[in-house]
């Protein structure tokens, strides 16, 4: 084969223009392939080996294909696995797979009892969770300083894992670990809700700040006496919970799924007891400040708050 650079240049330029290659770059490619000189019939030709000519043609084709892809497919998602293999970090804006699209929710994952959760608990310095509950169980709260009274009052809560399995497992883990002992009802609004669940020691609170997966909503309405975790966005539940004190909280049904309900104690409804929670501070105590400063902040500015002296699993009933 007797090929020359000029012979290869022409089909390369035609291919470049057909693929939409910029005009000025086409001219530059032509100069590169022809070394800037037009063919001269009177000048002796320098013979090039067939191997070099074929190699340059392949190189030109690869370059044209590369720039064509860059110009006409700028939004094509990058293969994350291939990029990771090459040591690159990329962030694609590609649409999620069909299983993750709206309208198809995943099965709720029950948090409790798995070896991975035990390892995570050990890493955080908190007690490992026991087996995830599958049947209803009772939690007994010993509440102090009701309406200024220093006497201890018992409040029973029945937890229903079928309402919210992740929340039930988390609440059981927190109670068994003694996390709620000493926790104060820092937000009490009559006819609406009573909120507690922040530890008095900021260091301990930080250890338990890991959030749990969401449970499906709408299984049980937020009616009077129900107990639910405070939720802040997706996977936004950790330790804070509230007890509904009124009948007008059904607007929370789309975002907050109850996991338990206050039940009668020795023939009495537990709710009248909860309505005696100290409520003159209303919403003045700030959760974020409690999280950072703990009981030092509450004792200095809100010393009359009702509180949970201790919380236990009532195995007798």
N, C-alpha and C positions, 0 to 999 in steps of 0.2 A: 504494500500500500504506500503510495507516494502522496502523503497529505501534508499540507502546509498550515501554518497558523491562520492565514487569511481564509483558507477553506473552512476551518472550524469556526472562525469568528462569525461568519454570516448566519449559520443555523442557530448559534448561541444568542445572537441579537434578536433573531425572529422569535425564539422561545421566550426571551426576557420580555419583549414587548407584548407578546400574547398573554403572559402571566400578569401583566400590569406593572412591571418593574419600572421605577421612575426613569424618565428620559435621560437626566444628567448622569445617573448611574450606569445606564446602558452605554452611553458614550465613553464613560470611564472604563467600563469593562472592555469595550472595543479597543481602546488605547492599550490596555494591559495585554490583550491577546495578540495585538499586531505590533507591539513594542513602539507604537506611535508612528509607524511608517507604512504608507500604502505600498502595494506590490509594484516593483520596478522590473519590467521585462528585460532591461539592458544590464541589470546588476546581477551578478552571479548569486544564486540562491544558496543559503546555508541549509544543508540537509539536517533535519531533525529526526531523531529516532522515532519509530512508531510508538514505542512505550511511553515516551514523554508526551507525545501528542494525545494519546488516549488518556493519560493521567490528568492532563490539563483540562481535557473535555469533561471528564468526570468531576473534577474540582469545580468547574464552572457550573455544571448542572446542580451540584449540591448547594452551592452558594445561592443560585437563583431560587431553588426550592425553599431554602431557609428564609430568605427575605420575603418570599411570597407568603409563607406561613405567618411571618411576623406582621405583614401589612394587612392581610385579609382575615386573620383569625386572632385578634388581640385579646378576645374575651374567652378563649377556649380554656376550660379548667385544666390546671396542672395535675398530673398524676402524683398524688402525695407520696405513694410508696416509692415511686421512682425517684422523686425529689429527695426523700429521706435517705435512699440508698446512695445518692450523690452528695449527701451532707448538706442539703438545702432545707430551709424552713419556709413553707409556703402556706398561704391561707386562701382557700378557694371560696368563691361565692356561688358555687354550683348548687342547684336545688337539692333538698334532702331526699334520701331514698323514699320509695313509696310507703314503707312501714312507719316512717317518722312524720309523714304529712298530717295535716290537721284532719281530725275526724277518726283517726285510728290511734287509740290510746293503748299503751303497753300495759301488760299485767302488772299490778302493784307488787313491789318487792318488799317482803316482810323483813324489817330490820330487827334481828334478835336471834342469838344462838349460833350463827354461822361462824366458822373458824376465821374467816376474813374479818368479821366484826370484832371478834375477840382480840385478834392481832392489832386492829386499829385502836381498840380501847386501851390495850397495854401500851401502845405508842403514845397515847394522849395522857397516860397516867390516871385513868379512871377504871373502876371495877368492870370486869368483863360482863356482858349481858348473859342472862340465863336463856333457857329455851323460849321461843316466841309463844305467847299464850294463844290458845285456840278456843278456850271457853271463857265465859264471863267470870270476873273476879271482883272482889270488893277491896277498896282502899279506904282506910280510916284516917281522917285528918283530925289532929288534936289542935284546936284553934284557940288562941289566947287573945285577951284584950278586946273582947266584944263589947261595944258600946261603953268602953271605959272600965268594964268589969275584968278583973284580973283572973277570974276563975276560968279553968280550961273547959272547953266545950267540944264534943265530938261531932264530926260530920262524916257521913258515910257516902262514898261514891262507888257506884257499880260501873265497871269498865266492860265494854262490849267489843271484843276483837273483830266481830263481823261487821261492825259499823266502820271501823278504821283500823286495819291490822297494824300498820306501821306506827300509828300514834299510840295504840294500846301497848305495843311492845316497848316503845320509848318511855311511856309513862311508868310502866312497871319497872323498867331498868332504873329510872331516876328515883323512884320511891325506895326500891330495894337498896340502892346505894346511899340513901340518906341525904340526897341532894336537897330535898325540900325542907329539911329540918331547919327552922329559923327563918324561912322565907316569908316576906311580908306581903300583905295585900296592899300594894302601893297605889292602885287605881281602883276606886270604888265609886260607881255612879248609880244611885238608887234607880230601880226600874230598868236598868240597862245591863250592867255587868260588873263583876269583881275580878280583878286581874292580879296574879301572883306568878312566882316562878323564877325570880332572879336571885342568885346566891349572894349572901352578904360579903363574901370574899371574892374580889375581882379575879384573883388567880384561879380559883376553883371554877368560877363562871366561864372563864376563857377555855378551860379544858373541855367543857361540855357544850361549847358553841357550835360543834359540828351539827349540821342540819340533816333532817331525815327526808326520804322521798315522800312525795305527795300521795294522799289517798284519794280515791274517787269521791267527789262531792255529790250531795243530793240523796245519800242513803238515809240520813236522819236529819230532820230539821233542827235548827238552833232554837228550840223552844225553852220555856222557863225550866231551869234546873239542869240543863245540859252543860257538859264540860268539853271544851275544845282547845287546841293549841292556838296561840297567836301566830298568824301567818304573815310573812313579809315577802311576797313574790313567789316564784317557783322554787320549790325545795326551800321554803322559808320558815320552817318550824324547828325549834330546838328545845327550849326549856319552859318558856312562858306559856301559861294557860289562863283561861278565863271561864268563869261560871256565869251563865246567863241568868239575870235576875228578873227579866220582864218577858212579855209575850210579843214584843215588837222587833225581834231580832232576826226575822226570817229573811231579811235582805242580805244576811251573811251566808245564806245557804249555798250561794254560788261560789264562795271562796273558802269557807271554813266548815270542815266536817267534824261534828262532835264524835268523841270516842267513849263518853260515859255520861252518867246522870246521877245527881244527888238523890238519894233514897231516904226513906223514913228511918228514924232512929228511936228505938224503944217506944214505938207508937206515935212519934211526932214527925211531921214533915221537916226535913232539914233546912228548907228554904227560909222559914222565919228566923232561924238561927243566923243564916248568912246575911239577912237583911239588917242584922245588928252590927255588921262590920263597920268599923270607924270610917265615916265617909265625908268628913268636913274638908279634907284636903282635895277631894275630887280628883282632877287630873293634873294637879300641880307637880307631884313628883315626876321626874323625867327618867325614862327607862335607860337612856344612853348614859346619863350621869350615874345612875345606880350601877350600871355595868362597869363603869370606870372606877368609881369610888366606893361602891358597896354600902355596908351599913354605916360607915362613918358619915356619909352624906345624909342618909335617912334619919339616923339618930340625932343629928345636929339640927335638922330642919323639920322633920315630920315624926316626932317621937311618939305620937299617939296611935300609930298604925296598928291594926290587928295583924296577927301573924300566925304561921303554922309552927307550933312548937315541935311537932314531929309527925311524920306520915309513915304508915306501915301497911303491909298487905294483911288484910283480915282473913286468915285461913279458916276461921270457924264459921263464917257465914257470908 
